[in-house]
Amino acid sequence: MTDYWFKPKTYGYGAAPKTWKGWASIPVFMLAQFALLWPWLLSPALAGEEPTTAGLVATFGLSAVLAAGFVWLCKVKTEGDWAWRWGDKDLDPGQPGR
């Protein structure tokens, strides 16, 4: 049995947290993004220095990889599929997770 952390949104596209693990994953992702920004962007800025081009490229590249990983985790841990929804207008009783 798979432990689902998220449920499909009722309106729009994507998922919303369903369990404490889903809710806890959001601040963990945010802290990971902050930890990624600190050495290359925030620390030099606080020291009065300019961030290097290599630091900017590394930060944005790693940030994109981290965000893609978080989206993948959310998609894997969602009960049902991700699709655009308009509330009760598009409910199909034959699809799981609805």
C-alpha positions as CSV (number, residue, x, y, z in Angstrom):
1,M,0.0,0.0,0.0
2,T,1.3,3.4,-1.0
3,D,1.3,6.2,1.6
4,Y,-0.1,9.2,-0.1
5,W,0.9,12.6,1.2
6,F,-1.1,14.8,-1.2
7,K,-4.6,14.8,-2.8
8,P,-5.6,16.3,-6.1
9,K,-6.8,19.9,-5.9
10,T,-10.6,20.5,-6.4
11,Y,-10.0,23.6,-8.5
12,G,-7.0,24.1,-10.8
13,Y,-4.0,21.9,-11.4
14,G,-1.8,20.1,-9.0
15,A,-2.1,18.7,-5.5
16,A,-2.7,19.9,-1.9
17,P,-1.2,18.4,1.3
18,K,-3.3,15.6,2.7
19,T,-1.2,14.3,5.7
20,W,1.3,15.7,8.1
21,K,4.1,14.4,5.8
22,G,2.7,16.5,3.0
23,W,2.6,19.6,5.2
24,A,6.1,18.9,6.6
25,S,7.6,18.5,3.1
26,I,6.8,22.1,2.2
27,P,8.9,23.8,4.9
28,V,11.6,21.2,4.3
29,F,11.7,22.2,0.7
30,M,11.8,25.9,1.6
31,L,14.6,25.4,4.1
32,A,16.5,23.4,1.4
33,Q,16.1,26.3,-1.0
34,F,17.3,28.8,1.6
35,A,20.3,26.6,2.4
36,L,21.1,26.5,-1.3
37,L,20.9,30.3,-1.7
38,W,23.0,31.1,1.4
39,P,26.5,30.2,0.3
40,W,26.4,31.7,-3.2
41,L,24.0,34.6,-3.0
42,L,23.1,35.8,0.5
43,S,26.4,35.4,2.2
44,P,28.3,37.5,-0.4
45,A,25.6,40.1,-0.4
46,L,25.7,40.5,3.4
47,A,29.5,40.9,3.2
48,G,29.1,43.7,0.7
49,E,30.4,41.7,-2.3
50,E,28.9,40.9,-5.6
51,P,27.8,37.3,-6.3
52,T,29.9,35.6,-8.9
53,T,28.5,34.5,-12.3
54,A,29.4,30.9,-11.5
55,G,27.6,31.2,-8.1
56,L,24.5,32.6,-9.8
57,V,24.5,29.8,-12.5
58,A,25.1,27.1,-9.8
59,T,22.4,28.5,-7.5
60,F,19.7,28.8,-10.2
61,G,20.6,25.4,-11.7
62,L,20.6,23.6,-8.4
63,S,17.4,25.4,-7.4
64,A,15.7,24.2,-10.6
65,V,16.8,20.6,-9.9
66,L,15.6,20.9,-6.3
67,A,12.2,22.3,-7.4
68,A,11.8,19.6,-10.1
69,G,12.6,17.0,-7.4
70,F,9.9,18.4,-5.1
71,V,7.3,18.5,-7.9
72,W,8.2,14.8,-8.7
73,L,7.8,13.9,-5.1
74,C,4.4,15.6,-4.9
75,K,3.3,13.9,-8.1
76,V,4.4,10.4,-6.9
77,K,2.9,10.9,-3.5
78,T,-0.5,12.2,-4.8
79,E,-3.5,9.9,-4.5
80,G,-5.0,10.0,-8.1
81,D,-3.8,12.0,-11.1
82,W,-3.0,15.7,-11.7
83,A,-5.5,17.3,-14.1
84,W,-7.2,20.6,-14.4
85,R,-10.3,20.6,-12.3
86,W,-13.4,22.8,-12.0
87,G,-14.8,21.5,-8.8
88,D,-17.8,19.2,-9.2
89,K,-18.2,20.1,-12.9
90,D,-15.6,17.5,-14.1
91,L,-15.9,14.8,-11.6
92,D,-15.7,11.3,-13.2
93,P,-16.8,8.7,-10.7
94,G,-14.8,6.0,-12.6
95,Q,-11.4,7.7,-11.9
96,P,-9.5,6.9,-8.7
97,G,-8.7,9.5,-6.1
98,R,-11.8,11.6,-6.6
